Amino acid sequence: MSSYGNRPSYSPSAPPLSDPNEPPIAHPYHPPSSSSANYSNYPHQCQPQTAGYGPGSSYGYYQNPANYGSGFPPGTDPQVIQSFQMVDRDCSGFVEEKELQQALSSGYQRFSIRTIRLLIFLFKNPSEYFPRIGPKEFAALWSCLGQWRAIFERFDRDRSGKIDATELRDALYSLGYMVPPSVLEVLISRYTDGSGRRPELCFDSFVECGMVVKGLTEKFKEKDTRYTGSAKLTYDEFMAMILPFIVSY
């Protein structure tokens, strides 16, 4: 049984959209191929998105955004740097929960602190003890959310600004995640409001669901080296795989 250390680490990115003209496959996830769904060759970070992750993403202007330039990847959109500088009021070079929530929220979208905690867990430098992210991780997160936004808008077919259970199923299916109905029910039930109505997901909840499904799938694939949809793992390995996603937020 291979250890995690001998496998590529989980990449906290949005999976690439599959070709809508390709027939779907009845498999829990796409195996490696030469297509855009090749996870083994997928970059560790999402590619930079110069347009941010959605409308209303302008957060103000500062005279010297280059003060942070050395910490951001080359070619980072100046607006991303400005957004980081705006919320890093103590100039520590890091943003924490509330600061990240402020940076990602806009006039039409509010990120819950629960989603923020998950994003920090997934994106923070493993060597960083405190729950916070620096410029490099902030840029990667911003770019990643741009790709999740594109997926969200593609499957919000009624343009309600929310994703229902059917749309969530179709979105995950298009990305190669054949989530069973029972698991989908558990996912969507997390967002019930007690009214008895079928729950619908705002963008931040959609990102939360997608990142958890992707993260756990990637961890499972480390054990399912032949891409059969099944794997053998010990109790310790199972707990190490699941618990970080449960206790992180």
Residue pairs with C-beta under 8 A, 6 or more apart in sequence:
1 223
1 232
1 233
1 234
1 237
2 222
2 223
2 225
4 222
4 240
7 222
8 40
9 44
10 122
10 215
10 218
10 219
11 42
11 43
11 44
11 45
11 218
12 119
12 122
12 123
12 140
12 141
12 144
12 211
12 215
13 42
13 43
13 44
13 45
13 46
13 140
13 144
13 147
14 46
14 144
14 145
14 147
14 148
14 151
14 210
14 214
15 37
15 39
15 42
15 175
15 176
15 214
16 36
16 37
16 42
16 175
17 36
17 150
17 151
17 154
17 174
17 175
18 30
18 35
18 36
18 37
18 174
18 175
18 176
19 35
19 36
20 174
22 35
24 173
24 174
26 178
27 176
27 178
27 227
27 229
28 177
28 178
28 217
28 229
29 176
29 177
29 178
29 217
29 221
29 227
29 229
30 37
30 39
30 176
31 227
32 38
32 39
32 40
32 41
32 227
37 176
39 218
39 221
45 73
45 140
45 143
45 144
46 140
46 143
46 144
46 146
46 147
47 143
48 73
48 75
48 76
48 77
48 139
48 143
49 77
49 142
49 143
49 146
49 147
50 77
51 57
51 146
52 77
52 79
52 80
52 142
52 146
53 104
53 142
53 145
53 146
53 148
53 149
54 106
54 108
54 109
54 145
54 146
54 149
54 203
55 106
55 108
56 106
56 107
56 108
56 109
57 79
57 83
57 106
58 79
59 79
59 82
59 83
59 86
59 103
60 82
60 86
61 82
62 82
62 85
62 86
65 78
65 81
65 82
65 85
66 81
67 85
68 81
68 84
68 85
68 88
68 93
68 135
69 76
69 81
71 93
71 134
71 135
71 136
72 80
72 81
72 84
72 135
72 136
72 138
72 139
73 136
73 139
73 140
76 135
76 139
77 142
80 138
80 139
80 142
81 135
83 103
83 142
84 95
84 103
84 135
84 138
86 103
87 95
87 99
87 100
87 102
87 103
88 94
88 95
88 99
89 99
93 134
93 135
94 130
94 132
94 133
94 134
95 103
95 132
95 133
95 138
96 120
96 130
96 131
96 132
97 113
97 116
97 117
97 120
97 131
98 113
100 116
100 119
100 120
100 133
100 138
101 111
101 113
101 116
103 138
104 111
104 116
104 145
105 111
108 161
109 202
109 203
109 204
110 202
110 204
111 204
112 204
112 205
114 208
114 249
115 204
115 205
115 207
115 208
115 249
116 249
117 131
117 248
117 249
118 208
118 211
118 212
118 245
118 248
118 249
119 141
119 207
119 211
120 131
120 132
120 133
121 131
121 244
121 248
121 249
122 211
122 215
122 248
123 133
123 137
123 140
123 141
123 144
124 131
124 132
124 133
124 137
125 133
125 134
125 136
125 137
128 134
133 141
145 207
148 203
148 206
148 207
148 210
149 203
151 171
151 174
151 175
151 210
152 163
152 171
152 203
152 206
152 207
154 171
155 163
155 167
155 168
155 170
155 171
155 174
156 162
156 163
156 167
157 167
160 200
161 202
161 203
162 200
162 201
162 202
163 171
163 200
163 201
163 206
164 198
164 199
164 200
164 201
165 184
165 185
165 188
165 198
165 199
168 184
168 187
168 188
168 201
168 206
168 209
169 179
169 184
171 206
171 210
172 179
172 184
172 209
172 210
172 213
173 179
175 210
175 214
177 213
177 214
177 217
179 187
179 213
187 209
187 212
187 213
188 199
188 201
189 199
191 199
191 200
191 201
191 205
192 199
193 199
201 209
212 245
215 245
216 241
216 242
216 245
219 241
220 231
220 241
221 227
223 231
223 232
223 233
223 237
224 230
224 231
233 241
